[in-house]
Amino acid sequence: MTGSTEHTTSPAAACCDGTADPAPAAPRLWTVDEHLADVLSSVGPLPAIELQLLDARGCRLDEDVHAGSDLPPFDNSSMDGYAVRTADTARATAEYPSVLAVVGDIAAGAGELPRVGPGQAARIMTGAPVPPGAEAVAPVEWTDGGTGTGLAADAMTAAVEDEEVRVLRPVAEGAHIRRRGSDVAAGSRVLEAGTRLGPTQLGLLAAIGRATVQVRPRPRVVVLSTGSELVQPGEPVGPGQISDSNSFTLTAAAQEAGAIAYRVGGVPDDAARLRAVLEDQLGRADLIVTSGGVSVGAYDVVKEVFESYGGVDFRRLRMQPGKPQGFGRIGGATGVPLLALPGNPVSAYISFELFVRPVIRTMLGADDVHRPVVRARCPAALRSPAGRRQFLRGRYSAADGTAEPVGGAESHLVGALARANCLITVPEDVTELPAGSEVDVVLLDS
């Protein structure tokens, strides 16, 4: 019997050809720009729909709007006063007024109008149609108001029957008359596609007779925060618990960006409960935004639930704060887009500004998808981790072109966040900046 030698190998060297297995590849680190581009490439403006005017507030037009008729639709008075012929008032003075016979009383909405002939006038109210024969309107302050006193009046008090009015100064042709079509001419374009509909635009649409309008609807955004430690504001906070602030911050931010936002209270770290909430909300969501549960914690069930739907990718970014991010669609390529943000309040808010807000603006069909970025001088020296794009909270002053850091870099400092009006950006390849350096500043109040 011959002897034999037992060969042993480590688990990392178990390849059949005798070579060692390669070490596991490190997870990819995405840049901020790569992640944003990936997110925006999968969304676009929502399909246009026809809405009643008030329902269209905040939406953007998907059509050019043309006026079907003139605005105003007829010549009308811009003052309370008297419709007159200019020749009858040409020599009028306070000492020698023009005395005119009042032949009628014209209120706004009047249909039948008296004719104004030589030596005559018609009492007229603001907005009332100018009668035939009249060439101007004498404001009541330029008359005696029909009182017979010869003194200027600020109200018309006399009865119409057998009335005379004294006009105390000349009235130029066309004075105090709003001409037909002087505001909007029939057939003219009054609003361009892409216009955001606010109160004045909706008023114009109503004025030209439009009851509905074709728009890009405001996206419906469901916002929920996760974590068994969360309690609702106003409820007692027990040991290890905190008030849920993220859902309020993110819902308000979504509304400010132009969305119709639905806030869902804190969801505990329970996969079944989270799945039930999602299933309940999917029917009304164009976009779902979550905060919390995207790190590597043992109780982070968000990834477990979302990954079970398929199509959701959790990744790490070269940024601080906000390194862990999740993105995808629930329900396949045509499902509802999801953006899963970190749970720390500052990380969640900055992630919203960088990634969620551009998605909402894109869905709206807006041109201004991104926040404005300006160059500013930072009076303080800055330090930043290598390989990370850092976003520091700051106060920007347009008056002197400076941006001063507010608070520290920690991602839980909501007091400092509330005082900030900008994000000071330090690039990935910069670890130190001396005081007075120029930096890119993302303006949050614009």
C-alpha positions in Angstrom: 0.0 0.0 0.0 1.4 3.2 -1.0 1.0 6.4 1.0 -0.9 9.4 -0.2 -0.9 13.1 0.6 -4.2 15.1 1.3 -4.3 18.4 -0.4 -6.4 21.2 1.2 -7.4 24.5 -0.3 -9.1 27.6 1.0 -12.7 28.2 0.0 -11.5 31.1 -2.2 -9.3 28.8 -4.2 -11.8 26.1 -5.1 -11.8 26.5 -8.9 -11.6 23.3 -10.8 -8.5 24.5 -12.8 -6.6 25.0 -9.5 -6.7 28.8 -9.7 -8.2 30.9 -6.9 -11.6 32.4 -7.3 -11.6 36.1 -7.9 -12.6 38.3 -4.9 -16.2 39.6 -5.1 -16.4 42.8 -7.0 -17.1 45.9 -4.9 -20.6 47.4 -5.4 -20.7 50.1 -8.0 -20.8 53.6 -6.7 -22.9 55.9 -8.9 -22.2 59.5 -9.3 -25.0 62.0 -8.6 -25.2 62.9 -12.3 -25.4 59.2 -13.4 -28.2 58.5 -10.9 -30.2 61.6 -11.9 -29.8 60.8 -15.6 -31.0 57.2 -15.1 -34.0 58.4 -13.1 -35.0 61.1 -15.6 -34.6 58.8 -18.6 -37.4 56.7 -17.4 -40.0 59.4 -16.8 -41.7 62.0 -19.0 -44.7 64.4 -19.0 -48.0 62.8 -18.0 -50.5 62.4 -20.8 -52.7 65.4 -21.5 -56.3 65.5 -20.2 -59.2 67.9 -20.4 -60.0 69.6 -17.1 -62.5 72.1 -15.7 -60.8 75.4 -15.1 -60.4 75.3 -11.3 -59.2 71.7 -11.5 -56.5 72.9 -13.9 -54.8 75.3 -11.5 -51.1 74.7 -11.3 -51.1 72.6 -14.5 -49.4 73.5 -17.8 -51.3 74.0 -21.0 -50.9 71.3 -23.7 -52.4 73.6 -26.3 -52.2 77.1 -27.7 -55.4 78.9 -26.7 -57.0 81.4 -29.1 -59.8 83.8 -28.3 -63.1 83.0 -30.0 -64.4 86.6 -29.6 -63.3 90.1 -28.8 -62.6 91.1 -25.2 -64.3 93.3 -24.2 -67.1 92.0 -26.4 -68.6 95.5 -26.8 -67.7 99.2 -26.0 -68.4 99.8 -22.4 -67.9 102.5 -19.8 -64.9 102.4 -17.4 -66.6 104.9 -15.0 -69.9 105.7 -13.4 -71.1 108.9 -15.2 -72.9 110.1 -18.3 -72.5 109.0 -21.9 -72.3 112.2 -24.0 -71.5 113.6 -27.4 -68.2 115.5 -27.3 -69.5 118.5 -29.2 -72.0 119.1 -26.4 -69.2 119.5 -23.8 -66.6 121.3 -25.8 -67.1 124.7 -24.1 -68.1 123.4 -20.7 -66.7 125.0 -17.6 -67.6 125.0 -13.9 -68.9 128.6 -14.4 -70.8 127.8 -17.6 -71.5 124.1 -17.6 -73.1 122.2 -20.5 -76.7 121.4 -19.5 -77.9 118.1 -21.1 -81.2 116.3 -21.0 -80.9 112.8 -19.5 -82.7 110.3 -21.8 -82.0 107.1 -20.0 -80.3 105.0 -17.3 -77.9 102.2 -18.4 -76.8 99.6 -16.0 -74.3 96.8 -16.5 -76.0 94.0 -18.5 -78.5 96.3 -20.1 -80.0 95.1 -23.4 -82.1 97.9 -24.9 -80.1 101.2 -25.1 -81.4 104.7 -25.6 -79.9 106.8 -28.4 -78.0 109.9 -27.3 -78.7 112.8 -29.6 -77.5 116.4 -29.6 -78.0 118.1 -26.2 -78.6 114.7 -24.6 -76.9 112.4 -22.2 -77.5 108.9 -20.7 -76.6 108.0 -17.2 -74.3 105.0 -17.3 -72.7 102.6 -14.8 -69.2 101.0 -14.9 -69.2 98.1 -17.3 -72.4 99.1 -19.0 -72.6 99.2 -22.9 -72.1 102.6 -24.5 -75.3 103.6 -26.2 -75.5 104.6 -29.8 -74.7 108.3 -30.5 -72.5 108.6 -27.5 -68.8 109.4 -28.1 -67.4 109.5 -24.5 -68.3 109.2 -20.9 -68.2 112.1 -18.5 -67.3 110.8 -15.0 -69.8 111.7 -12.4 -67.1 113.8 -10.7 -67.1 116.0 -13.7 -70.8 116.7 -13.3 -73.3 117.9 -10.8 -74.8 114.3 -10.7 -78.1 115.7 -11.8 -78.7 117.6 -8.6 -79.1 121.0 -10.3 -76.6 122.7 -8.0 -73.8 123.1 -10.5 -71.4 121.6 -8.0 -69.3 118.5 -8.8 -70.9 115.3 -7.4 -69.3 112.0 -6.5 -72.5 110.0 -6.8 -75.5 110.0 -9.0 -78.6 110.5 -6.8 -81.3 112.2 -8.9 -84.1 110.4 -10.5 -84.0 109.9 -14.3 -87.4 111.4 -15.1 -87.2 114.9 -16.4 -83.6 115.0 -15.3 -80.9 117.4 -16.5 -77.2 117.0 -15.8 -74.6 119.8 -15.8 -71.2 118.8 -17.3 -68.5 121.0 -15.8 -65.6 120.3 -18.2 -64.9 119.2 -21.8 -64.8 115.4 -22.5 -62.5 114.2 -25.2 -63.7 111.7 -27.8 -63.4 108.1 -26.5 -62.7 109.2 -22.9 -63.5 106.5 -20.3 -64.7 104.0 -22.9 -63.2 100.5 -23.1 -63.3 99.7 -26.8 -64.4 96.3 -28.1 -61.4 94.0 -28.6 -59.0 96.5 -26.9 -57.8 93.8 -24.5 -58.0 90.7 -26.7 -58.9 90.5 -30.4 -60.9 87.6 -31.7 -58.7 84.9 -33.2 -55.6 86.0 -31.3 -53.4 83.6 -29.3 -53.9 84.5 -25.6 -51.9 81.7 -24.0 -49.1 79.4 -25.3 -48.7 75.7 -24.7 -46.6 75.1 -21.7 -48.0 78.1 -19.7 -48.6 77.3 -16.1 -52.1 78.1 -15.1 -52.4 80.4 -12.1 -55.3 82.6 -11.0 -54.8 85.2 -13.7 -54.5 82.7 -16.5 -57.6 80.9 -15.3 -59.4 84.2 -15.2 -58.4 85.0 -18.8 -59.7 81.6 -19.9 -63.0 82.2 -18.2 -63.2 85.7 -19.7 -62.9 84.4 -23.2 -65.6 81.8 -22.5 -63.5 78.6 -22.0 -65.0 76.2 -19.4 -62.4 73.5 -19.9 -58.8 73.3 -21.1 -56.3 70.7 -22.3 -53.4 70.4 -19.8 -50.6 68.3 -18.5 -52.0 67.2 -15.2 -50.2 67.7 -11.9 -48.6 64.3 -10.9 -50.2 62.6 -7.9 -47.3 61.8 -5.4 -47.8 59.4 -2.5 -45.3 60.1 0.3 -44.7 57.6 3.1 -42.0 57.3 5.7 -41.0 54.0 7.2 -39.8 53.0 10.7 -41.2 51.4 13.8 -39.7 54.2 15.8 -41.9 56.9 14.2 -44.9 58.5 16.0 -47.2 61.1 14.7 -46.6 64.7 15.8 -48.8 65.5 18.8 -48.6 61.9 20.1 -46.5 61.0 23.2 -42.9 60.1 22.3 -41.7 57.0 24.1 -38.2 55.7 24.7 -36.4 55.2 21.4 -39.2 56.9 19.4 -39.1 60.1 17.3 -41.8 62.2 15.7 -42.3 61.6 12.0 -41.0 64.7 10.2 -40.0 63.3 6.9 -43.5 62.7 5.6 -44.4 66.3 6.3 -41.2 67.7 4.8 -41.5 65.6 1.6 -45.2 66.1 1.1 -44.8 69.9 1.4 -41.8 69.8 -0.9 -43.9 67.8 -3.5 -46.7 70.3 -3.3 -44.3 73.2 -3.7 -42.8 71.5 -6.8 -46.3 71.4 -8.3 -47.6 67.9 -7.4 -50.8 66.8 -5.8 -49.3 65.1 -2.8 -50.8 62.5 -0.4 -49.1 62.0 2.9 -49.2 58.5 4.4 -48.2 58.3 8.1 -45.2 56.3 9.3 -45.3 52.7 8.3 -43.7 50.2 10.9 -40.9 47.9 9.9 -43.2 45.1 8.9 -43.1 43.7 5.4 -46.8 42.7 5.3 -47.9 46.1 6.6 -45.7 48.0 4.1 -47.0 45.8 1.2 -50.6 46.4 2.3 -50.1 50.2 2.4 -48.4 50.1 -1.1 -51.2 48.1 -2.6 -53.7 50.5 -1.2 -51.9 53.6 -2.6 -50.9 52.4 -6.0 -54.2 53.2 -7.5 -53.9 56.9 -7.0 -50.2 57.4 -7.5 -48.2 58.6 -10.5 -45.1 58.5 -8.3 -44.3 57.0 -4.9 -41.7 58.5 -2.6 -40.5 56.8 0.5 -38.0 57.6 3.2 -36.1 55.2 5.4 -35.2 51.5 5.0 -32.6 51.8 2.2 -29.4 51.2 4.2 -28.0 47.8 5.3 -29.8 47.6 8.7 -31.2 44.3 9.8 -34.8 45.7 10.0 -34.8 47.6 6.8 -37.8 45.9 5.1 -38.2 48.5 2.4 -35.7 46.8 0.1 -37.2 43.4 0.9 -40.7 44.5 -0.1 -39.7 46.6 -3.2 -37.3 44.0 -4.6 -40.1 41.5 -4.4 -42.0 43.6 -7.0 -39.0 43.5 -9.3 -37.7 46.4 -11.3 -36.4 48.4 -8.2 -32.7 48.9 -7.9 -31.0 49.9 -4.6 -27.6 51.6 -5.1 -25.0 53.7 -3.4 -24.0 57.2 -4.6 -20.9 59.2 -4.4 -22.6 61.9 -2.3 -22.9 63.1 1.2 -25.5 63.1 2.7 -27.7 60.6 0.8 -25.4 57.8 -0.2 -28.1 55.0 -0.2 -30.8 55.5 -2.8 -33.5 53.3 -4.4 -35.2 53.7 -7.8 -37.4 51.8 -10.1 -41.0 50.9 -11.0 -43.5 48.9 -9.1 -45.2 46.7 -11.5 -42.7 46.4 -14.3 -41.6 48.8 -17.0 -45.0 50.5 -17.2 -45.6 50.5 -13.4 -45.6 53.4 -11.0 -42.1 55.0 -10.5 -40.6 54.8 -7.1 -37.9 56.8 -5.4 -36.7 55.4 -2.1 -34.8 58.0 -0.1 -32.7 57.7 3.1 -34.4 58.1 6.4 -32.2 60.8 8.0 -34.1 64.1 7.6 -31.4 66.1 5.9 -30.5 63.2 3.6 -34.2 62.7 2.7 -34.7 66.4 1.9 -31.5 66.9 -0.1 -32.3 63.7 -2.0 -35.7 65.0 -2.8 -34.3 68.3 -4.1 -31.7 66.5 -6.3 -33.8 63.6 -7.6 -37.5 63.8 -6.8 -38.2 67.4 -7.6 -36.8 67.0 -11.2 -39.0 64.0 -11.7 -42.1 66.0 -10.6 -41.2 68.9 -12.8 -40.6 66.6 -15.7 -44.0 64.9 -15.2 -45.6 68.4 -15.2 -43.9 69.2 -18.6 -42.1 72.1 -17.0 -39.1 73.8 -18.6 -37.5 74.6 -15.3 -36.8 71.1 -14.2 -33.8 71.9 -12.0 -33.2 74.4 -9.2 -31.1 77.4 -10.3 -27.4 77.1 -9.6 -25.2 80.2 -9.1 -21.5 80.8 -8.2 -20.9 82.4 -4.8 -18.0 83.1 -2.5 -17.9 81.0 0.7 -16.4 82.9 3.6 -15.7 79.7 5.6 -13.1 77.1 4.9 -14.6 73.7 3.8 -13.6 70.1 4.2 -15.2 67.2 2.3 -14.6 63.5 2.1 -12.7 62.3 -0.9 -14.8 60.8 -3.7 -18.0 62.3 -2.5 -20.0 65.3 -3.8 -20.9 67.1 -0.6 -24.1 69.2 -0.2 -23.8 71.6 2.7 -26.8 73.6 4.0 -26.1 77.3 3.6 -27.5 80.9 3.6 -27.1 82.6 0.2 -27.0 86.4 0.0 -27.5 87.8 -3.5 -26.6 91.2 -2.2 -22.9 90.3 -1.7 -22.7 87.1 -3.6 -21.8 84.9 -0.6 -23.0 81.5 0.7 -22.3 80.8 4.4 -22.6 77.2 5.8 -25.4 76.7 8.3 -24.9 74.1 11.0 -22.6 71.1 10.5 -22.6 68.3 7.9 -24.5 65.7 10.0 -27.7 64.5 8.3 -29.9 64.9 11.4 -29.6 68.6 11.9 -33.2 69.7 11.0 -32.8 73.0 12.9 -30.0 74.1 10.6 -31.9 72.8 7.5 -34.8 75.0 8.4 -32.5 78.1 8.3 -30.9 77.2 5.0 -31.9 78.7 1.6 -29.3 77.0 -0.5 -27.1 73.9 -0.9 -23.3 74.6 -1.1 -21.7 72.0 -3.4 -18.2 70.6 -3.0 -17.1 68.4 -5.9 -16.1 64.8 -5.6 -12.4 65.5 -6.3 -12.1 68.3 -3.7 -11.3 67.6 -0.1 -10.5 71.1 1.1 -11.4 74.6 0.1 -9.9 77.7 1.7 -12.0 80.5 3.0 -13.1 82.8 0.2 -13.3 80.1 -2.4 -16.0 80.2 -5.1 -18.5 77.4 -5.0 -21.6 76.2 -6.8 -24.8 77.0 -4.9 -28.2 75.4 -5.5 -30.9 78.0 -4.7 -33.8 76.4 -2.7 -36.1 79.5 -2.6 -36.3 80.0 -6.4 
